[in-house]
Amino acid sequence: MFVKKLVEKASKKQHSGGIGGLRAEDVSPRLAFHYGVPADAALLAYDPLLHVLAVATRNGQIKLLGRDNTQALLQSPSPIPSKFMQFADGQGVLLSVNTQNQIEVWDIDTKRLCYLHPFEKQITAFTVLQKSFYIYAGDSFGNVSLFKLDLGQRCLVDLPYCIPFAESYGSTANGGNGVDVAFVSPQPLAESNRLLIIFRDGVMTLWDIKASRVVFVSGRTTQQQSHQEEKNVTSSCWACSKGSKVAIGYDSGDIYLWAIPDIFSAENSSSSSNPNLPLQRLNLGYKLDKVPIISLRWVPSDGKSGRLYINGFSEHAYLYQVLILNEESESRIVKMVLPITEACQGMEFVTGLSDPNKQRQTVLVLLLKSGQICLYDDSEIERYLLQSQSRSPPTLPSHSFVKQPYGDSGINVAKFYTSDRTATANEDYFSTLASKYPWLLSMKDKGQISASLSNIHKTRNLYITGHMDGTISFWDASCPLLLQIFMIKQQHEDNTSSRARITSLQFDMSSSILISGDQGGTVRVITFKKDSSDNILSILQGKQGDNYDARSIKLKGAVTSTSMISNSKHFAVGTEKGIVSVIKVDDATILYQKQLECRVSGGIASLQFELYSHNGYDKDLLIVGMEDSSICILEEETGKLLNANPVQTNRPTRALLLQTLELSPNEAPGSDNHDTALRESLLLLCTEDAIRLFSLSHAIQGMKKITNKKKLNGSCCFVSVIHGASSEIGIVLVFSNGKVETRSLPDLSLLKEASLRGFVHSKNLNSSSSITCSSDGEIILIKGEETYFFSTLCQDDIYRHVDNINMVYRKDHPLREESSYVVKSPKEKKKVTD
């Protein structure tokens, strides 16, 4: 429940009081939850029985998206990409082959890597045979190896069976000079024991598994006889449900459709090398040279026809087509081109429940080169193709993208407030809300999902976001599926909507006042109307505009910083022009303004009101941190500059945080004069490259006295002061490469370090990006279409319903307790039989 405890926690951040430093045992940095699709997604796989979509990244992560909005993130020990990925359908097992040719076996129930199988050669083709769970791996020497997936032990078993290149390629195989296996797959017939092997140069072999012999070899002489330019196989798939046709795509952009001989007549044939059997060559119909066909997928439509999905792209061009092919004849194909805006690097067909009618829907999921996921309703594609054969003009299928639930406008700035965790949790309430949350892969308009105001007393964490279109939203962040409570659309005096980007937010819980600033220099004072309820969030109940009063003032330059202390009659605003304005809360009029000089172009980075006590003398200060890390100290009431010589770093560097600290008697920084240091208030200045502690009393006199300094290893992009359960204090730092450090105060020692793999901070003003931290170390990071919920301290029960949201699949039998995965020794050799 959001009660007065939250106000007390928020007030700690305004004035730290006497402090004791955090200890290593107080800290447990970890990723609590990840929402959305990773930005560097590169590979897809789908389990049609469990309805789980896997999205692999280029840094060793695999995101799982399941039913009922369940999501989980897997992380390999090494941050290396996957090149093949496939489920053992319905078994809760995912197999992934990384670029170091290690086969990973994942248990998606426990979300653990159970087994790692090093492969001595480069794997170039990989197929899991469903139901029997045999695994075929083709390599760069032209051999095909066989494994068995042990479902009980979640591991791979080497089988004494191998198809050597010299046997499968035919009579022209040249000693040890093998050819890459480009495709290997069993023939899709229940009674078939045939394995189709396609080599990179276009040679096809149908192999009898039981008899361990070639049934036929085909495709070799096409280029040799016609003296055509050599082309390599880049993709392939079966092109009918009976296993009688196979489609092959080449790096030249060509697609061949081949007929596979009847298996029974082939069995009686004495020849192991039949003539080439091309049925039809399909041109792309798009005048681009050298557009490799990187993936093909066959989807049956009815008993007589099906759709062939073709994905081709090169460095300079891309193309995505869908063809209708007749299984029983060579009738003219019908094709369409999907209007995608960039190259596609993966595709899957996902079946799920669409909102709100809960009707079954099949979605074509396209993973684009940028990492975005594009969605098409497959029924619309089929309808277009059918209409293309009639006289009625077809309408191109609509598409959508997987997006965060924050609306069309990205988040630019945010604040996060957590409450007392001793309150009773209502898991049924949040379980119900989670079930109503929009399916991430739904084609329907998701919009924002709102929490019921009648249940607002159940909210435990509050997240406030300022958007690029000028809106401000309040979110229930009690569980990682964020639910919108309330939204404010900024208005000009003529009642037209303001679209200026929100650049600063300050929310005072006790007075229920929200201060916002935007890119255009407008500052708004929003005062919420209180009721008799003890619940702070009751202020958000009511219709738009009925539960708050708003006043505004226009300043010169974009707003860069705001500051307010509880129950104060005024607040401070800093702008990019270096102007500090102190403004009255009740009527939004200016008390005074002060122009401050910056060594380089830049404005105000930080503002803090402080009551300074020294030798029985109290003085109200306004401490100003400039973007170049200069520190100016003003008299709060008048704006008089107290330090004529601002405290400055040796060279200009971007300031991230400026905050005052007061030491407790048993804490002192590295100083020779301990008696003086114990009585000193300090200024904590955090920049991109260092952390510094200055003496406040010296700074007021215009002198720079550094009591402690730590140079940072890397570029820091965010810093926040955090408080432990017993008011211990420390800082958490987030770096541009995803590293997260927790340090104690005031000694600045490193307590623990963690990493947000895949997170890269950039300063692109046009992309949704924000980092915020609560006073107890709960961080929410938003980057593009993904959200990281990161916890710093040793505290449980931070978010409700996390375990259920993480459960993309649950096994019927009890979980195994093993905490580590098994690595097969590469010294164990497989037996090979001819």
C-alpha positions, 0 to 999 in steps of 0.5 A: 500500500502506498502510505506515509512510509513512502514519503519518509523514504522519498524524503531520505533522498532529499536530505541524507542526514548522518550516514553510514555506508552500505556493506557488501552483504547489503548488496545483491545486484541482479536483473529482476525482470526483462520485458520486450524484445532485445534490440540485437535480436538475430534468430527465431525459433518456435514451439507450436505445441507449447506456443513459445517463441524464442528470440536469440541475440548476438550476445548469447541471450535468448528471450522466451515469449509464451502464453498469457504474457509470460516472458523469460530471459536466458543467458549463455555463459559466453556472450556469443551469437547463436547460428541455429536454434530449434525446440524439441517440440512439446518437451520444454527443451530448446537447443541452440548452436553458437558460433563456437560450434557448441550445442547448448541444451536449455530447460525452459522450465528452470530457465537453465543451461543443462548441457553444453556439447562442444563440436570439433568441426564447424556446424553448417546445418542442424535439424531436430527430428521431432517425436524421436528427438534424433539430431542431425548436424552437418559440418563444413567437411560434408559429414553428417553426425547423429545425436540423441536428445536424452529428455530425462537428463536434458543432455545429448548422447553421441550415437555410433552413426555418421554419414561420411562425405565420401559416401554421401556425395557420390563417386566424384567426392575428392578425398578430404576436400569436403563441401559444406552441408547446407541443409539436412532433413528427414523426408516428411513421411511417417514411413520414410527412413530417408534423409535429404542432404543438400551440399553448398554447391547444389548437390543433393543426396537422398540417404537411406538411414537404415541401409546406410547407403545413397538412394540417389544423388542429383543436382551436380551437373546443372552448372557443369553442363551449362557452364553457368556462373557458379552459385551456392545454396543459401537456403532450402525447405520441403515444398510439399507435405508429402516430401516429393518436392524441395525448394532451394534458394541460391546466393544468385537470387535463383530458386529451383524446385526439385522433384524427389523420386518416389521412394519405393521406385527409387528403392528398386532402382540399381542406380545410385545417381539418377539424372537431375530432376528440375521441375521448374525454376522460379524467378523472383520477379524483381530486377536485382542481381545477387540477392541471396535467398537466405530463408525459405518456408513452406506452409500448406494451405489445403490438400492441393496447394501451399504458400512458399515464403521467400526471404532474400537480402544483400547489403544493398537490397532486400525482398520478401515474397510469398508464392502459391504453389500447387502440390499436384501440378506445375500450374502458374504460381501467384505471388505477392511482395510484402512491403517491409522497410528493411531486410528480414533475418528470420521468420516464424509462424506463431499461433496464439490468442488474439485480443479481445475476442480470444480467437485463434490467430496465426501471425507471421513473425518477421525479425528485421535486421534492426532487431524489430519484430514485424507482424502480419496476420497470415490469414490476410496474406492468404486472402490477398493471394486468393483475391489476386486470382480473381477480378477484385483488386486485392488489398495489401495485408496490414502489419504492426510492430512489437512495441512497449505498452507505453503508447506511441511516444517514447519515454524521455525522463522518469521517476520511480517510487517504491513503498513499504514491502510489509503490506499484504500482497494481493496476488489474485488481483495482479494475476487477473490483471496480467491475464488481461494484458495484451499479448506481445505478438498480438495484431490488435491495437494494444494501446495502454492497459489501465489499472482500475482506480477502485483498486488503486489502494493495492498499488505498491510501486509508482512509476512516472514517465515524461514522454517525447510528445509532452504527455505525463503518465502514472503507472502501477509498477507493483508487477513488471507488467506496467499498468497505466493509472493516469495520464496528463496531456499538456495544454497551452493557454489556448487549450491546444495540446503541447507536443514539447518533449518532457525533459524534467520531472519532480514529484513531491509526495507529501504536498502532492505537487508535480513539477514538469519542464519541457524542451520548449521552456515551459514549466508546469506546477500540477497540484493534485486535490487531496481527500481524507484517505490515507492512501497517497495515490487517491489523488490520481482518482477522478476524470482528466483535469478534475483532480488537479490544478495546473499553472505554467510559466515560460522560461528561456531555454529547455528545462534541464533540472528541477528541485523542490523540498517537501512543503516548501513554498517555492521550487528551483528550475534550471535551463540549458541557457544556464539560468536558475529560476526560483518560482513560487508554487502557489501562482507560478511567478518568479521570485528571482533568476540568476544567470550562471556562466559555464566553461563550455556550452551547456546548462544546469545539470542539478539543483538542490536546496540545503540547510547548512549549519556551521558553528551554530549558524544556519543558512538556506542554500541553493546548490547548483551543478552545471553541466560542465561540473562547475559547482555554484552556491547561491543564497536561497532567498536572494539568489546571491552567489556565495562562492565567487570562484565556482568549484570546478573539475580540472577539465570540463566533464559532464555532471550526472549527480550533485548531492550533499552528504553529512557524515555520521561520527563513525564515518570519515573519508580519507583525510589527515584531519579527522576531527575536522572531517567528522564535522564536515558536510560533503558535496558528492559530485558524480561525472561520466569519468569520476566520483568526487567528494568536496568539502561544502564549507570550503566550497562556500568560500570558493575553495576546492577541497577534495576529500575523496576521489575515484576514477571510473573504468568506463563511461558512466551514464547514470548515478543515484544515491540509494538507502539500505533498510537501516538508512545505510547509504551508497551509490549505484552507477550504470555505465554505457556498456551495461555495467552496474556498480554499487559503491559505498559512501563516503569511502567510494569503495566498490561493493559489487559489480554486475552487467546488463548484457545487451544494454547499450546507452546512447544519446540519440534524442529521437529514441525512447531511453530513460533510466531512473532509480528508487531510493532503495535501489530499484532501477528501471531502464528503458531502451527502445522496445525493451525494459530492464527491472534491476534490483541492487539491494538484498531485498525480496518481494520487490515486484508481485507476480514475477514468478508467474510471469517468468513461467513460460512452461511448467513441467508436471514433475518436480524441478531438479535441483542441479545448479550447474550445466554439464560440459561434454569433454571434447576428447570423447570421440564418436564411432563412425560406421560406413 
